[in-house]
């Protein structure tokens, strides 16, 4: 069994306590070597039955020498490089652009149902089209702007609607004086479900239609990695939903922690493995399987088991469980995280720990066991690759709703987390809006990562302020179906 010297813990060896030291101190404190202390509660404790011994280790945790500098949150004042700075790129998929003719429907014979004729439009769309014909400058301005929304803490809290979120989407989907759709997409560090399932859930909560073509969750760009790795360990999420995500992304051979525990229960000695979990797992002899890469798609539901398996693989010879590599660097398989947020807003009043805390803990464990820093790749906001992919999605969505394949010049990022939403948008040159309905609850703008367009009470205030800036202070956030496009001056007048 390994032994440790006092120096391993950053303290100086002390002799045995004297009898006087064993008596209760007047201050009721346990004092560390560096003078820091934790108060011992005096109420309800009898000094006759306890002896307080001075601590030989500091009560202040010191993990800095275990931490990789990239574990720290990036700041606009002191931006720390991502792994891109080390020369490693983050692959992202190319957007599947749809042709402008993609909306033409064909009969069974393969010919358009109305050859040479535009599709039949609802009366409201015809009226909106007439209004837009008379307001060409405002229409151009509306197409020259786009919104990018974080979701949790901006539009919803878990499964609970933030009311202003519903109204904002109604405005952007056409309930405005032009009756025009203003481009918008959703960019979240949330994860753990297939995109279609998440979009269906959000559409129901927000009472507005959302397409997978305007939706990016943290692991969506990671579909590109299916071209690079065959056998992967996928970690996180509820049940086997992340396995389903990986299958949809095109990964050929997908392993999840339950498969490994079913093969060898002793690998996770504290895990209670149920019969139902065993029946749905896919065990094999993993001592004869090389895992090519580790993909942390979503938050871990079992830190102990997931960390044990990940650390085993990172220390193994080329991803072969049951082995320990002679060289912890050259034989280490790559590990990817879908995002780096330490906190995430939920229905609980205080934000909960997210994937970032899991990663930081894993980094510290790996450094403690191997003595070397863990190199890893982190997707999600604020990584540049995520914003590059967002550009692709915005351009593709413009093609679908307006038939114009272009990237609007004025993009507004609406987020609640300064350390991801705001810093990422700022670095990418977007206008950033910080809302107080999620992670951020401070007064004024965030000092470390200030939003470039300002801080707002909620998403409605942020969006309407941005629209007025681009389209004019008199812009109306309601479409009036009783208007007569013929009666117009500088704008459109209602029938009198």
TIKE-655739 format. One line per 10 residues: their letters; for each residue y, x, z of C-alpha. Coordinates in nm, 2 decimals, always signed. Example, Ala and Ser with C-alpha at 12.3 -4.5 7.8 and 13.67 -1.06 7.14 Angstrom:
<recs>
as> -0.45,+1.23,+0.78 | -0.11,+1.37,+0.71
</recs>
This chain:
<recs>
xxxxxxxxxx> +0.00,+0.00,+0.00 | +0.34,+0.15,-0.09 | +0.57,+0.27,+0.19 | +0.94,+0.27,+0.19 | +1.20,+0.51,+0.35 | +1.51,+0.38,+0.52 | +1.71,+0.53,+0.24 | +1.55,+0.29,+0.00 | +1.75,+0.01,+0.17 | +2.08,+0.19,+0.18
xxxxxxxxxx> +2.08,+0.24,+0.56 | +2.06,+0.52,+0.80 | +1.76,+0.54,+1.03 | +1.83,+0.44,+1.39 | +1.65,+0.51,+1.70 | +1.48,+0.25,+1.92 | +1.73,+0.02,+2.09 | +1.81,+0.10,+2.45 | +1.77,-0.16,+2.72 | +2.15,-0.22,+2.72
xxxxxxxxxx> +2.14,-0.28,+2.34 | +1.87,-0.54,+2.39 | +2.10,-0.75,+2.60 | +2.30,-1.03,+2.44 | +2.63,-0.91,+2.31 | +2.95,-1.09,+2.40 | +3.03,-1.16,+2.04 | +2.69,-1.31,+1.97 | +2.66,-1.12,+1.64 | +2.41,-0.91,+1.46
xxxxxxxxxx> +2.60,-0.62,+1.32 | +2.49,-0.44,+1.00 | +2.53,-0.07,+0.93 | +2.85,-0.12,+0.73 | +3.01,-0.34,+0.99 | +2.95,-0.67,+0.82 | +2.79,-0.93,+1.05 | +2.65,-1.28,+1.06 | +2.74,-1.49,+1.36 | +2.44,-1.62,+1.57
xxxxxxxxxx> +2.50,-1.98,+1.67 | +2.53,-2.00,+2.05 | +2.50,-2.37,+2.10 | +2.16,-2.49,+2.22 | +2.02,-2.14,+2.27 | +1.93,-1.99,+2.60 | +1.99,-1.62,+2.66 | +1.70,-1.62,+2.91 | +1.44,-1.64,+2.64 | +1.58,-1.43,+2.36
xxxxxxxxxx> +1.66,-1.07,+2.29 | +1.90,-0.98,+2.02 | +1.83,-0.65,+1.85 | +2.09,-0.48,+1.63 | +2.00,-0.49,+1.26 | +1.92,-0.17,+1.08 | +2.00,-0.33,+0.74 | +2.33,-0.47,+0.63 | +2.35,-0.85,+0.63 | +2.54,-0.83,+0.30
xxxxxxxxxx> +2.31,-0.84,+0.00 | +2.34,-0.54,-0.23 | +2.18,-0.60,-0.56 | +2.44,-0.43,-0.78 | +2.22,-0.13,-0.84 | +1.95,-0.36,-0.98 | +2.18,-0.55,-1.21 | +2.25,-0.49,-1.57 | +2.62,-0.51,-1.65 | +2.56,-0.79,-1.90
xxxxxxxxxx> +2.45,-1.02,-1.62 | +2.81,-1.06,-1.52 | +3.02,-1.34,-1.67 | +3.24,-1.23,-1.96 | +3.61,-1.24,-1.91 | +3.91,-1.26,-2.14 | +4.06,-0.98,-1.93 | +3.75,-0.75,-1.95 | +3.51,-0.87,-2.23 | +3.17,-0.71,-2.19
xxxxxxxxxx> +2.98,-0.65,-2.50 | +2.68,-0.87,-2.60 | +2.36,-0.73,-2.73 | +2.53,-0.73,-3.07 | +2.73,-0.44,-2.93 | +2.40,-0.25,-2.91 | +2.33,-0.31,-3.28 | +2.09,-0.59,-3.24 | +2.17,-0.91,-3.44 | +2.10,-1.26,-3.35
xxxxxxxxxx> +1.93,-1.44,-3.65 | +2.05,-1.79,-3.73 | +1.92,-2.03,-3.99 | +2.11,-2.11,-4.31 | +2.24,-2.47,-4.31 | +2.06,-2.71,-4.54 | +2.36,-2.83,-4.74 | +2.32,-3.17,-4.89 | +2.44,-3.25,-5.24 | +2.72,-3.50,-5.28
xxxxxxxxxx> +2.46,-3.71,-5.47 | +2.23,-3.72,-5.17 | +2.35,-4.07,-5.08 | +2.24,-4.21,-5.42 | +1.94,-4.43,-5.36 | +1.67,-4.45,-5.63 | +1.43,-4.73,-5.71 | +1.06,-4.68,-5.75 | +1.11,-4.58,-6.11 | +1.32,-4.29,-6.01
xxxxxxxxxx> +1.65,-4.43,-6.15 | +1.97,-4.52,-5.96 | +1.97,-4.88,-5.86 | +2.33,-4.91,-5.99 | +2.36,-4.66,-6.28 | +2.71,-4.53,-6.32 | +2.84,-4.75,-6.04 | +2.96,-4.64,-5.69 | +2.76,-4.77,-5.39 | +2.86,-5.11,-5.26
xxxxxxxxxx> +3.11,-5.07,-4.98 | +3.18,-5.30,-4.69 | +3.51,-5.48,-4.70 | +3.64,-5.27,-4.41 | +3.57,-4.95,-4.60 | +3.75,-5.08,-4.91 | +4.05,-5.17,-4.69 | +4.04,-4.83,-4.52 | +4.02,-4.66,-4.86 | +4.33,-4.84,-4.98
xxxxxxxxxx> +4.52,-4.74,-4.66 | +4.41,-4.38,-4.71 | +4.53,-4.38,-5.07 | +4.88,-4.46,-4.95 | +4.87,-4.20,-4.66 | +4.76,-3.90,-4.85 | +4.94,-3.65,-4.63 | +4.79,-3.78,-4.31 | +4.45,-3.80,-4.47 | +4.47,-3.44,-4.57
xxxxxxxxxx> +4.57,-3.35,-4.21 | +4.28,-3.55,-4.07 | +4.04,-3.36,-4.30 | +4.20,-3.03,-4.20 | +4.10,-3.07,-3.83 | +3.76,-3.09,-3.66 | +3.64,-3.12,-3.30 | +3.35,-2.94,-3.14 | +3.23,-3.10,-2.82 | +3.04,-2.96,-2.53
xxxxxxxxxx> +2.83,-3.25,-2.39 | +2.74,-3.22,-2.02 | +3.05,-3.25,-1.82 | +3.26,-3.36,-2.12 | +3.10,-3.67,-2.26 | +2.82,-3.74,-2.01 | +2.69,-3.64,-1.66 | +2.32,-3.62,-1.72 | +2.23,-3.97,-1.83 | +2.55,-4.12,-1.70
xxxxxxxxxx> +2.84,-4.19,-1.95 | +3.18,-4.05,-1.90 | +3.37,-4.36,-2.02 | +3.64,-4.17,-2.21 | +3.37,-4.01,-2.42 | +3.27,-4.34,-2.58 | +3.62,-4.42,-2.67 | +3.69,-4.08,-2.82 | +3.39,-4.11,-3.05 | +3.50,-4.45,-3.16
xxxxxxxxxx> +3.83,-4.31,-3.27 | +3.68,-4.01,-3.45 | +3.42,-4.24,-3.63 | +3.71,-4.44,-3.78 | +3.88,-4.66,-3.52 | +4.22,-4.52,-3.60 | +4.51,-4.62,-3.81 | +4.37,-4.46,-4.13 | +4.02,-4.59,-4.07 | +3.90,-4.24,-4.15
xxxxxxxxxx> +3.62,-4.03,-4.00 | +3.76,-3.72,-3.84 | +3.50,-3.44,-3.85 | +3.33,-3.36,-3.52 | +3.01,-3.19,-3.41 | +2.83,-3.14,-3.08 | +2.77,-2.79,-2.94 | +2.58,-2.78,-2.61 | +2.40,-2.52,-2.40 | +2.17,-2.80,-2.30
xxxxxxxxxx> +1.81,-2.77,-2.42 | +1.45,-2.87,-2.37 | +1.40,-3.15,-2.62 | +1.36,-3.18,-2.99 | +1.70,-3.24,-3.16 | +1.61,-3.59,-3.27 | +1.50,-3.71,-2.92 | +1.82,-3.57,-2.77 | +2.04,-3.73,-3.04 | +1.87,-4.07,-2.99
xxxxxxxxxx> +1.93,-4.04,-2.61 | +2.30,-3.95,-2.66 | +2.36,-4.22,-2.91 | +2.23,-4.48,-2.67 | +2.44,-4.34,-2.38 | +2.76,-4.30,-2.58 | +2.72,-4.62,-2.78 | +2.80,-4.43,-3.10 | +2.58,-4.30,-3.38 | +2.51,-3.93,-3.37
xxxxxxxxxx> +2.32,-3.74,-3.64 | +2.10,-3.43,-3.60 | +2.31,-3.29,-3.88 | +2.61,-3.27,-3.64 | +2.42,-3.15,-3.33 | +2.35,-2.80,-3.20 | +2.17,-2.74,-2.87 | +2.13,-2.39,-2.73 | +1.79,-2.32,-2.89 | +1.87,-2.48,-3.23
xxxxxxxxxx> +1.97,-2.15,-3.40 | +1.65,-1.99,-3.26 | +1.45,-2.17,-3.53 | +1.53,-1.86,-3.74 | +1.31,-1.65,-3.52 | +1.00,-1.83,-3.65 | +1.02,-1.59,-3.95 | +0.99,-1.29,-3.73 | +0.72,-1.36,-3.47 | +0.38,-1.53,-3.49
xxxxxxxxxx> +0.25,-1.56,-3.14 | +0.52,-1.64,-2.88 | +0.54,-1.75,-2.52 | +0.77,-2.05,-2.49 | +0.91,-2.11,-2.14 | +1.11,-2.39,-1.98 | +1.16,-2.77,-2.01 | +0.96,-3.07,-1.89 | +0.59,-3.08,-1.97 | +0.52,-2.96,-2.32
xxxxxxxxxx> +0.84,-3.07,-2.49 | +0.95,-2.71,-2.56 | +0.61,-2.65,-2.73 | +0.69,-2.95,-2.95 | +1.03,-2.80,-3.03 | +0.88,-2.46,-3.12 | +0.63,-2.64,-3.35 | +0.91,-2.82,-3.53 | +1.09,-2.49,-3.57 | +0.79,-2.35,-3.75
xxxxxxxxxx> +0.64,-2.11,-3.50 | +0.27,-2.06,-3.59 | +0.10,-1.97,-3.25 | +0.27,-2.11,-2.94 | +0.17,-2.03,-2.59 | +0.32,-2.19,-2.28 | +0.26,-2.08,-1.91 | +0.02,-2.37,-1.85 | -0.22,-2.22,-2.11 | -0.22,-1.89,-1.93
xxxxxxxxxx> -0.27,-2.05,-1.58 | -0.56,-2.25,-1.72 | -0.72,-1.93,-1.84 | -0.67,-1.74,-1.52 | -0.54,-1.94,-1.21 | -0.51,-1.62,-1.01 | -0.22,-1.51,-1.22 | -0.01,-1.76,-1.03 | -0.16,-1.76,-0.68 | +0.09,-2.01,-0.54
xxxxxxxxxx> +0.06,-2.26,-0.82 | -0.12,-2.59,-0.76 | -0.27,-2.66,-1.10 | -0.36,-3.03,-1.15 | -0.65,-3.17,-1.35 | -0.40,-3.34,-1.58 | -0.23,-3.01,-1.65 | -0.56,-2.84,-1.71 | -0.67,-3.11,-1.95 | -0.35,-3.08,-2.16
xxxxxxxxxx> -0.34,-2.70,-2.17 | -0.47,-2.47,-2.44 | -0.65,-2.18,-2.27 | -0.80,-1.88,-2.45 | -0.89,-1.53,-2.36 | -0.54,-1.38,-2.33 | -0.68,-1.04,-2.25 | -0.76,-1.03,-2.62 | -0.43,-1.18,-2.74 | -0.11,-1.00,-2.82
xxxxxxxxxx> +0.20,-1.21,-2.76 | +0.48,-1.09,-2.99 | +0.79,-1.23,-2.81 | +0.90,-1.44,-2.52 | +1.13,-1.74,-2.58 | +1.31,-1.90,-2.29 | +1.41,-2.23,-2.45 | +1.52,-2.42,-2.14 | +1.55,-2.41,-1.76 | +1.23,-2.32,-1.58
xxxxxxxxxx> +1.06,-2.60,-1.38 | +0.85,-2.35,-1.18 | +1.04,-2.02,-1.12 | +0.75,-1.85,-0.94 | +0.49,-1.90,-1.21 | +0.73,-1.85,-1.50 | +0.88,-1.53,-1.36 | +0.54,-1.39,-1.27 | +0.40,-1.44,-1.62 | +0.72,-1.31,-1.79
xxxxxxxxxx> +0.73,-1.00,-1.58 | +0.35,-0.94,-1.64 | +0.42,-0.96,-2.02 | +0.73,-0.74,-2.01 | +0.54,-0.47,-1.82 | +0.23,-0.50,-2.04 | +0.12,-0.29,-2.34 | +0.26,-0.48,-2.64 | +0.23,-0.83,-2.48 | -0.14,-0.80,-2.37
xxxxxxxxxx> -0.19,-0.97,-2.03 | -0.40,-0.77,-1.79 | -0.25,-0.43,-1.90 | +0.04,-0.22,-1.77 | +0.23,-0.01,-2.02 | +0.27,+0.36,-1.96 | +0.61,+0.34,-2.12 | +0.80,+0.03,-2.00 | +1.05,+0.05,-2.28 | +0.87,+0.14,-2.61
xxxxxxxxxx> +0.58,-0.09,-2.54 | +0.79,-0.38,-2.41 | +0.80,-0.70,-2.62 | +1.14,-0.87,-2.68 | +1.26,-1.16,-2.47 | +1.51,-1.42,-2.59 | +1.71,-1.67,-2.38 | +1.86,-1.98,-2.54 | +2.18,-1.96,-2.33 | +2.34,-1.78,-2.03
xxxxxxxxxx> +2.52,-2.04,-1.82 | +2.48,-1.98,-1.45 | +2.58,-2.34,-1.36 | +2.54,-2.68,-1.53 | +2.71,-3.01,-1.44 | +2.46,-3.29,-1.36 | +2.48,-3.62,-1.18 | +2.49,-3.42,-0.85 | +2.85,-3.37,-0.74 | +2.81,-2.99,-0.73
xxxxxxxxxx> +2.70,-2.81,-1.05 | +2.34,-2.70,-1.04 | +2.19,-2.36,-1.13 | +2.10,-2.32,-1.49 | +1.91,-2.07,-1.71 | +2.16,-1.79,-1.64 | +2.06,-1.76,-1.28 | +1.69,-1.75,-1.38 | +1.77,-1.47,-1.62 | +1.97,-1.27,-1.36
xxxxxxxxxx> +1.69,-1.30,-1.11 | +1.44,-1.18,-1.37 | +1.66,-0.89,-1.47 | +1.69,-0.78,-1.10 | +1.31,-0.81,-1.05 | +1.24,-0.61,-1.37 | +1.48,-0.33,-1.27 | +1.33,-0.32,-0.92 | +0.98,-0.29,-1.05 | +1.03,-0.05,-1.34
xxxxxxxxxx> +1.36,+0.13,-1.27 | +1.50,+0.05,-1.61 | +1.73,-0.21,-1.74 | +1.59,-0.51,-1.93 | +1.72,-0.54,-2.28 | +1.73,-0.90,-2.39 | +1.89,-1.13,-2.64 | +2.10,-1.43,-2.52 | +2.19,-1.72,-2.76 | +2.42,-2.01,-2.68
xxxxxxxxxx> +2.79,-2.02,-2.60 | +2.98,-1.78,-2.60 | +2.77,-1.57,-2.84 | +2.92,-1.51,-3.18 | +2.60,-1.62,-3.36 | +2.63,-1.97,-3.21 | +2.98,-2.01,-3.35 | +2.89,-1.88,-3.69 | +2.61,-2.14,-3.70 | +2.86,-2.41,-3.58
xxxxxxxxxx> +3.08,-2.32,-3.89 | +2.78,-2.39,-4.11 | +2.72,-2.73,-3.94 | +3.09,-2.83,-3.96 | +3.10,-2.75,-4.33 | +2.78,-2.93,-4.40 | +2.90,-3.24,-4.21 | +3.23,-3.23,-4.41 | +3.02,-3.25,-4.72 | +2.84,-3.55,-4.60
xxxxxxxxxx> +3.13,-3.76,-4.47 | +3.40,-3.66,-4.72 | +3.22,-3.50,-5.01 | +3.42,-3.18,-4.95 | +3.23,-2.86,-4.88 | +3.50,-2.68,-4.67 | +3.56,-2.56,-4.32 | +3.87,-2.73,-4.17 | +4.13,-2.48,-4.06 | +4.21,-2.64,-3.73
xxxxxxxxxx> +3.91,-2.66,-3.50 | +3.94,-2.78,-3.14 | +3.67,-2.69,-2.88 | +3.65,-2.94,-2.59 | +3.46,-2.79,-2.29 | +3.44,-2.79,-1.92 | +3.31,-2.44,-1.86 | +3.57,-2.15,-1.90 | +3.29,-1.88,-1.90 | +3.12,-2.02,-2.21
xxxxxxxxxx> +3.30,-2.31,-2.39 | +3.65,-2.16,-2.35 | +3.59,-1.79,-2.38 | +3.37,-1.85,-2.68 | +3.62,-2.07,-2.86 | +3.90,-1.83,-2.78 | +3.72,-1.53,-2.92 | +3.63,-1.72,-3.24 | +3.99,-1.83,-3.30 | +3.95,-2.20,-3.22
xxxxxxxxxx> +4.19,-2.41,-3.02 | +4.03,-2.46,-2.68 | +4.08,-2.75,-2.45 | +3.95,-2.74,-2.09 | +3.86,-3.07,-1.92 | +3.83,-3.13,-1.54 | +3.52,-3.36,-1.56 | +3.25,-3.09,-1.53 | +3.22,-2.74,-1.41 | +3.59,-2.67,-1.39
xxxxxxxxxx> +3.78,-2.83,-1.11 | +4.06,-2.59,-1.06 | +4.44,-2.64,-1.06 | +4.62,-2.54,-1.37 | +4.46,-2.33,-1.64 | +4.17,-2.10,-1.56 | +4.30,-1.75,-1.48 | +4.01,-1.55,-1.62 | +3.95,-1.75,-1.94 | +4.25,-1.97,-2.01
xxxxxxxxxx> +4.22,-2.25,-2.26 | +4.46,-2.19,-2.55 | +4.55,-2.55,-2.61 | +4.56,-2.65,-2.24 | +4.39,-2.82,-1.95 | +4.33,-3.20,-1.96 | +4.21,-3.47,-1.71 | +3.94,-3.58,-1.95 | +3.82,-3.57,-2.31 | +4.03,-3.86,-2.42
xxxxxxxxxx> +4.35,-3.69,-2.32 | +4.24,-3.37,-2.49 | +4.15,-3.53,-2.82 | +4.44,-3.77,-2.85 | +4.69,-3.49,-2.78 | +4.53,-3.27,-3.05 | +4.53,-3.55,-3.30 | +4.90,-3.63,-3.23 | +4.98,-3.26,-3.28 | +4.81,-3.26,-3.63
xxxxxxxxxx> +4.89,-3.61,-3.75 | +5.21,-3.70,-3.57 | +5.32,-3.84,-3.23 | +5.32,-4.19,-3.38 | +4.96,-4.19,-3.49 | +4.78,-4.50,-3.37 | +4.43,-4.49,-3.22 | +4.32,-4.83,-3.35 | +4.24,-4.96,-3.70 | +4.41,-5.29,-3.78
xxxxxxxxxx> +4.19,-5.49,-4.02 | +4.48,-5.74,-4.07 | +4.71,-5.49,-4.24 | +4.82,-5.53,-4.60 | +4.83,-5.19,-4.78 | +5.08,-5.33,-5.03 | +5.35,-5.38,-4.76 | +5.43,-5.02,-4.66 | +5.73,-4.80,-4.61 | +5.67,-4.46,-4.47
xxxxxx> +5.34,-4.59,-4.35 | +5.14,-4.91,-4.35 | +5.29,-5.23,-4.22 | +5.11,-5.53,-4.09 | +5.13,-5.87,-4.27 | +5.44,-6.05,-4.14
</recs>
